Amino acid sequence: MPRFLSPEWIVAFNAALDGVALASTGTEGSLVASSGQFRVRQVVSAVPPDDRTVQTTLTVEAGRVSMSLEDPAPLDDGAEGPNVVVALPYDVAAAISKGEVHPTQALGTGRIRVRGDLAVLIAGQAVLSGVSERLAPLQTDTSY
């Protein structure tokens, strides 16, 4: 049972989405942003057991979606950064992952801070909603 946001959880997340092809750009109801690619960085604070900060990046590119753990150090000059950065505490991230809180509700109440292209954040949420069936077993098997 992987712990939420652990390296094992990231591997399980990517395995759950292995082989998923997103709708092509420009298609009605497409799950991808207009460019067909984007990155959403999530900075989660107070992650147990040692209250550290964990950064993940959700990447949509070439019709595929994946997540990676990121080094908390700043990006090097010239490195392609995220289109949007979302900062939130662990309890909110866990509640969203479990389906107890909808992301727009947390955003509307100020529990999530966003910097960057809000349209990309919406596209990222649409992608995750579109693949929720594939992620359901991971949600059940995750420890928080």
Rosetta silent file (secondary structure, phi, psi, omega in degrees, C-alpha in Angstrom):
SEQUENCE: MPRFLSPEWIVAFNAALDGVALASTGTEGSLVASSGQFRVRQVVSAVPPDDRTVQTTLTVEAGRVSMSLEDPAPLDDGAEGPNVVVALPYDVAAAISKGEVHPTQALGTGRIRVRGDLAVLIAGQAVLSGVSERLAPLQTDTSY
SCORE:     score description
SCORE:     0.000 S_00000001
   1 L     0.000  108.708 -177.818    0.000    0.000    0.000 S_00000001
   2 L   -73.459  144.982  176.002    1.864    3.136   -1.175 S_00000001
   3 E   -82.437  135.721 -178.797    1.864    6.248    0.992 S_00000001
   4 L   -50.116  128.927  177.416    0.354    9.311   -0.712 S_00000001
   5 L    72.143    8.007  175.910    3.002   11.370   -2.546 S_00000001
   6 L   -78.638  164.152  175.574    5.800    8.863   -1.858 S_00000001
   7 H   -56.266  -36.398  178.769    8.067    7.709   -4.700 S_00000001
   8 H   -66.309  -36.416  178.764    6.163    4.391   -4.680 S_00000001
   9 H   -66.630  -40.675  178.326    2.873    6.245   -5.018 S_00000001
  10 H   -61.358  -43.119  177.800    4.209    8.202   -8.023 S_00000001
  11 H   -61.181  -44.447  179.696    5.242    4.903   -9.660 S_00000001
  12 H   -65.566  -37.932  176.879    1.772    3.445   -8.989 S_00000001
  13 H   -59.300  -50.123 -178.727    0.111    6.616  -10.355 S_00000001
  14 H   -65.845  -37.272  177.899    2.084    6.353  -13.590 S_00000001
  15 H   -64.052  -38.214  179.485    1.443    2.601  -13.853 S_00000001
  16 H   -63.950  -29.204 -177.779   -2.302    3.215  -13.507 S_00000001
  17 L  -101.357    3.060  178.817   -2.165    5.620  -16.457 S_00000001
  18 L   -58.831  127.534  178.485    0.214    3.582  -18.600 S_00000001
  19 L    88.592   -5.755  177.668   -1.257    3.277  -22.072 S_00000001
  20 L   -75.644  126.297  176.494   -3.883    5.989  -21.620 S_00000001
  21 L  -110.431  124.535  179.958   -4.033    8.191  -24.716 S_00000001
  22 L   -79.545  159.217  177.855   -5.679   11.570  -24.293 S_00000001
  23 L   -59.415  149.357 -178.774   -7.938   13.122  -26.923 S_00000001
  24 L   -72.905  157.816 -178.440   -6.110   15.020  -29.609 S_00000001
  25 L   -61.611  138.986  175.499   -5.780   18.795  -29.544 S_00000001
  26 L    85.725   -5.393  178.782   -8.679   20.754  -30.936 S_00000001
  27 L   -78.833  140.801  176.584  -11.187   17.933  -30.609 S_00000001
  28 L   -54.573  129.329  179.855  -14.533   18.800  -29.058 S_00000001
  29 L    75.078   16.368 -178.617  -14.368   17.839  -25.393 S_00000001
  30 L   -59.999  147.218  178.830  -10.605   17.376  -25.561 S_00000001
  31 L   -92.083   -1.470 -176.044   -8.807   16.816  -22.282 S_00000001
  32 L  -108.392  156.037  177.231   -5.681   18.691  -23.325 S_00000001
  33 L   -67.219  167.748 -174.776   -4.836   22.368  -23.359 S_00000001
  34 L   -57.042  -31.566  179.484   -4.806   24.180  -26.695 S_00000001
  35 L   -80.705  -14.739 -178.111   -1.067   23.526  -27.166 S_00000001
  36 L    84.976   -4.931  177.889   -1.499   19.834  -26.413 S_00000001
  37 L  -147.245  146.008  177.024    1.129   19.933  -23.689 S_00000001
  38 E  -166.705  166.576  178.035    1.482   21.457  -20.248 S_00000001
  39 E  -133.183  131.837  176.118    2.964   21.003  -16.782 S_00000001
  40 E  -116.928  115.301  176.948    1.233   21.538  -13.443 S_00000001
  41 E   -91.280  133.888  176.524    3.558   21.725  -10.429 S_00000001
  42 E  -116.880  123.004  178.762    2.012   20.881   -7.067 S_00000001
  43 E  -110.697  109.706 -175.531    3.862   22.033   -3.941 S_00000001
  44 E  -108.363  121.440 -178.688    2.486   20.212   -0.912 S_00000001
  45 E   -97.447  160.904  175.161    3.589   21.387    2.532 S_00000001
  46 E    59.727   42.500  179.358    3.545   19.596    5.885 S_00000001
  47 E   -78.212  125.388  178.940    3.747   16.104    4.378 S_00000001
  48 L   -70.605  158.842    8.459    3.919   13.460    7.124 S_00000001
  49 L   -91.709   -6.929 -173.354    5.700   11.935    8.808 S_00000001
  50 L  -114.709   19.872  176.555    8.355   14.680    8.982 S_00000001
  51 L    55.677   34.498  179.142    6.413   17.760    7.794 S_00000001
  52 E   -83.539  172.025  174.856    8.541   18.130    4.662 S_00000001
  53 E  -103.698  133.497  179.292    7.499   19.803    1.411 S_00000001
  54 E  -118.797  133.819  176.641    6.935   17.572   -1.617 S_00000001
  55 E  -115.750  129.926  174.156    6.777   18.849   -5.182 S_00000001
  56 E  -122.680  157.213  174.023    5.213   16.869   -7.993 S_00000001
  57 E  -129.125  123.499  172.633    4.721   17.763  -11.642 S_00000001
  58 E   -90.777  121.494 -178.070    1.839   16.492  -13.725 S_00000001
  59 E  -116.051  129.290  171.404    2.961   16.501  -17.357 S_00000001
  60 E  -116.192  120.741 -177.143    0.716   16.155  -20.375 S_00000001
  61 E  -157.468  136.996  178.229    2.668   15.759  -23.574 S_00000001
  62 L    53.362   38.528  176.750    2.173   13.878  -26.844 S_00000001
  63 L    75.312    9.236 -179.476   -1.216   12.597  -25.669 S_00000001
  64 E  -119.402  154.193  177.873    0.222   11.013  -22.515 S_00000001
  65 E  -125.122  138.587  177.312   -0.005   11.968  -18.864 S_00000001
  66 E  -151.017  163.165  177.792    2.577   11.289  -16.175 S_00000001
  67 E  -127.501  146.135  177.171    3.626   12.527  -12.771 S_00000001
  68 E  -137.700  152.257  170.558    7.109   12.996  -11.347 S_00000001
  69 E   -81.915  141.959 -176.857    8.627   13.989   -8.038 S_00000001
  70 E  -116.535  149.079  173.747   10.613   17.172   -8.344 S_00000001
  71 L   -68.234  131.931 -179.562   13.699   18.437   -6.618 S_00000001
  72 L   -68.426   -8.822  177.991   12.683   21.299   -4.306 S_00000001
  73 L   -69.568  153.060  178.771   15.641   23.335   -5.606 S_00000001
  74 L   -61.118  154.673  178.012   14.837   26.072   -8.132 S_00000001
  75 L   -68.405  145.464  174.777   14.920   25.169  -11.822 S_00000001
  76 L   -67.940  153.329  174.679   18.141   25.809  -13.736 S_00000001
  77 L   -57.967  134.481  178.509   18.150   28.649  -16.259 S_00000001
  78 L    91.425  -15.644  177.980   16.828   27.321  -19.548 S_00000001
  79 L   -74.484  141.692  179.927   14.954   24.393  -17.982 S_00000001
  80 L   -77.386  118.036 -177.159   11.323   24.203  -19.000 S_00000001
  81 L   -93.010 -178.374  179.387    9.265   24.974  -15.936 S_00000001
  82 L   -73.492  154.681  175.548    5.635   24.400  -15.096 S_00000001
  83 L   -78.656  -26.424 -179.766    2.835   26.420  -16.684 S_00000001
  84 E  -149.163  145.890  177.503    1.136   26.720  -13.314 S_00000001
  85 E  -121.703  129.897 -179.538    2.174   26.139   -9.700 S_00000001
  86 E  -116.069  125.240  178.389   -0.337   25.070   -7.076 S_00000001
  87 E  -114.970  131.258 -178.393    0.595   25.313   -3.379 S_00000001
  88 E  -157.598  155.591  177.152   -1.471   23.569   -0.731 S_00000001
  89 E   -77.571  157.933 -177.623   -1.101   21.829    2.626 S_00000001
  90 H   -54.667  -44.030 -176.227   -0.993   18.038    2.837 S_00000001
  91 H   -60.124  -35.701  178.662   -4.406   17.717    4.492 S_00000001
  92 H   -73.010  -43.673  178.227   -6.060   19.497    1.557 S_00000001
  93 H   -60.250  -42.799  179.223   -4.099   17.493   -1.039 S_00000001
  94 H   -65.088  -42.847  179.497   -5.056   14.246    0.706 S_00000001
  95 H   -62.622  -39.000  177.116   -8.737   15.262    0.935 S_00000001
  96 H   -66.026  -45.378 -179.576   -8.757   16.062   -2.794 S_00000001
  97 H   -60.863  -38.067  179.789   -7.048   12.755   -3.612 S_00000001
  98 H   -77.599  -10.440 -178.045   -9.598   10.827   -1.538 S_00000001
  99 L    83.969   14.203 -179.090  -12.479   12.642   -3.238 S_00000001
 100 L   -83.464  -25.164  179.895  -13.595   14.310   -0.017 S_00000001
 101 L  -134.011  134.718  175.442  -13.034   17.854   -1.327 S_00000001
 102 L   -83.057  139.514 -177.997  -13.379   19.114   -4.887 S_00000001
 103 H   -54.519  -38.234 -179.370  -10.378   21.183   -6.047 S_00000001
 104 H   -67.105  -32.575  176.676  -12.546   24.157   -7.038 S_00000001
 105 H   -65.461  -45.462  179.233  -14.060   24.197   -3.549 S_00000001
 106 H   -64.767  -38.020  177.795  -10.591   24.257   -1.956 S_00000001
 107 H   -65.344  -44.559 -178.379   -9.498   26.972   -4.386 S_00000001
 108 H   -65.423  -25.498  179.971  -12.601   29.053   -3.696 S_00000001
 109 L   -96.296    6.012  176.483  -12.023   28.927    0.058 S_00000001
 110 L    79.611   11.869 -179.081   -8.383   30.001   -0.251 S_00000001
 111 L   -83.119   -8.732  176.771   -6.922   26.659    0.829 S_00000001
 112 L  -125.315  134.715  174.041   -5.007   26.436   -2.482 S_00000001
 113 E  -107.717  138.246 -176.264   -2.715   29.136   -3.867 S_00000001
 114 E  -126.017  136.430  174.332   -2.180   29.300   -7.623 S_00000001
 115 E  -133.123  126.127  179.379    0.509   31.063   -9.636 S_00000001
 116 E   120.178 -154.137 -173.087    0.559   30.910  -13.424 S_00000001
 117 L   -81.775  105.125 -178.433   -1.928   30.013  -16.124 S_00000001
 118 H   -61.889  -31.371  177.276   -5.279   29.169  -14.535 S_00000001
 119 H   -61.525  -34.895  178.019   -6.481   27.642  -17.833 S_00000001
 120 H   -69.367  -39.082  176.409   -3.714   25.052  -17.514 S_00000001
 121 H   -59.673  -43.759  178.524   -4.829   24.233  -13.981 S_00000001
 122 H   -63.776  -41.231  177.594   -8.340   23.655  -15.305 S_00000001
 123 H   -63.703  -40.699  177.924   -6.976   21.483  -18.114 S_00000001
 124 H   -62.185  -41.726  177.639   -4.970   19.461  -15.590 S_00000001
 125 H   -65.356  -38.335  177.711   -8.067   18.911  -13.473 S_00000001
 126 H   -63.109  -39.889  177.710  -10.001   17.861  -16.585 S_00000001
 127 H   -61.574  -49.612 -178.756   -7.290   15.317  -17.401 S_00000001
 128 H   -63.721  -37.767  175.952   -7.413   13.837  -13.897 S_00000001
 129 H   -64.607  -39.489 -178.960  -11.217   13.742  -13.963 S_00000001
 130 H   -67.422  -23.510 -179.853  -11.099   12.044  -17.354 S_00000001
 131 L  -110.623   14.442 -175.065   -8.835    9.274  -16.061 S_00000001
 132 H   -58.528  -32.758  178.915  -10.426    8.944  -12.610 S_00000001
 133 H   -63.080  -39.151  179.128  -11.661    5.430  -13.379 S_00000001
 134 H   -71.100  -28.270 -178.305   -8.075    4.307  -13.990 S_00000001
 135 H   -89.252  -10.478 -176.673   -6.926    6.009  -10.758 S_00000001
 136 H   -56.402  -44.984  178.103   -9.741    4.605   -8.558 S_00000001
 137 H   -61.970  -36.595  177.393   -7.809    1.459   -7.497 S_00000001
 138 H   -64.303  -41.611  178.824   -4.827    3.622   -6.509 S_00000001
 139 H   -58.473  -42.167  179.986   -7.120    5.854   -4.452 S_00000001
 140 H   -68.617  -36.980 -174.707   -8.387    2.766   -2.610 S_00000001
 141 H   -88.387   -2.975 -176.535   -4.900    1.309   -2.078 S_00000001
 142 L   -83.970  138.984  171.616   -3.212    4.524   -0.893 S_00000001
 143 E   -99.289  144.009 -177.121   -2.375    5.130    2.749 S_00000001
 144 L  -119.261    0.000    0.000   -2.631    8.706    4.000 S_00000001
